[in-house]
Amino acid sequence: MVKIISTLALLAALFASSSAFTVLPSQKAAVTASSSTEVSMGLFDFFSDEAKEKREAKRQREIEEQERLQKAIMERRRNPDLMEEYEANVQYRRELKMQDKFDEASEVDLYKRADDETLLDGTTGSQAEK
C-alpha cells in the first residue's frame, strides 16, 4: 500500500512539473506580433495569371528553340558540305571526351546555324529572342 502511494505521489510530482502540452501565453503573443498581413504561399502562386503567362512564354520559347534545331538538322542533311562539317565537329568532340576534356567538348557547337533558321511563324532565331 505504501508502495502504491509513493508511486502515485511521484507521478503527481512529475505531471505537476511537466509543461510539455501546455501553451504559454507569452509565446503566442510573440508569434502574433511578428506576423504580417502579406500572404506569400508559394504553392498557390502556381495558379496565378502571372505564373500561367510565364509558363506559357517559357513553353513557347522551348518550342521555338526545338523548331530552330530541327530545321538546322534538316538543312544539314540536305547539304553535303554542312554534313561534313558536322561530322568533323562530332569527331573532334569525341576525341576531346576520350582525352577527359569534357569542358572543352561541351563547348563544341554542333548547331552553329540554328539561330539563322526561320520559324513557322516567320521569325528568325535572332528575332524570336528579342
N, C-alpha and C positions, 0 to 999 in steps of 0.2 A: 504494500500500500504506500509506503514511504517512497519506494522507487517510482511509482506512477505519479505521485505528487511532485517529486523533484523533476521528473521528465516534463510534466506539464508546465511547471514554473520556468524551466529552461526554454521551452518552446515559446511561452508567452513573452519572455525577455527578448528572444530573437525576433519575433514578429513586431514587437514594440519598437525596436531599434531599426528595423528594415524599412527603407523608403523606396524600394525598387518599383512599386506600382503606384506611387503617388505622384501627383502633378504639383510642382512647386509654382506658386503664382508669380514669383519674380522672374522665372524663366519664360513664362508665357507672355508676360508684359514686354520683355525684351525682344521676343520674336515678332510681335505685332508692331512694335515701334519701328523696327528696322525694315519692314516690308514696304514695298512701293505699290502704286496703283497700276503701274505698267505691266501688262501681261506679255510675257515672252515665252510662248510654248512652241518650241521647235517642231514638235510633231504635227501640230495643226497648221503651221505656216506652209506646209506642203500643199494644202488645198487652196491657198490664196490665189487670186487672179494674177498677181505679180509673179508668183512662183510658177504658175502654169505657163505664163508667157516666156519666162526664162527657159523652162524645159523645152518648150516648143522651138524657141530660137536655137537652142543647143542641138536639138534633134535635126533641125533644118541645116545647120552648119555641117553636121556629121554626114548628112545625106549628100550635100554638095561636094564635100571632100571625097567621099567614096565615088561619086559620079566622075569627078575630075580624074581620079586614079584609074578608074575603069576605062575612061576614054584614052588616057595615056597608054594603057596596056594594049588596047585595040589598035591604036596608031602604031605602036612599036611592032606589033605582029604583022602589020601590013607593009612596013618599011624595013627592008633587009639591013640597011645601014644602022638604023636605030636598034634593031635586034642584036646586031653585032656589038654595038657599044654597050648595050645592057648585059650581054653575056660576059663581056670583058670586065664590067663592074662587079658582076656576081662572082666571077673567078677571083678577082682582086680581094673582095670581101671574104671569101672562103679562105684564101691564103693568110689574110690577117688573123682570122679566127684560129687557124691552125697554129699560128705563132703566139697565141694567147694575147692578142692585141684587140680585145673586144671593144674597147672605147673607140679606137680608130675605125674598126669595122662598122660600128653603128653609125658613124658619120658619113659613110659612103651612101650617096643619094642615088637610088635606083629609079626615082621618078622625077628627073630633072625638068621635064617639060610639062608636068601635070598642071602647073599653075597657068599655063597658056591655053589650056583646053576650054572650049566654050561649053557651058552647061545647057541643060534642056530649056531653061528659062531665058537663054540668050546672053547671059552674062559670062564673062571670063572669070577665072580664079582670082585675079587681082582685083576685079570689080566687086566680087562677092564678099571679100574680106573688109571692104570699106563700110 
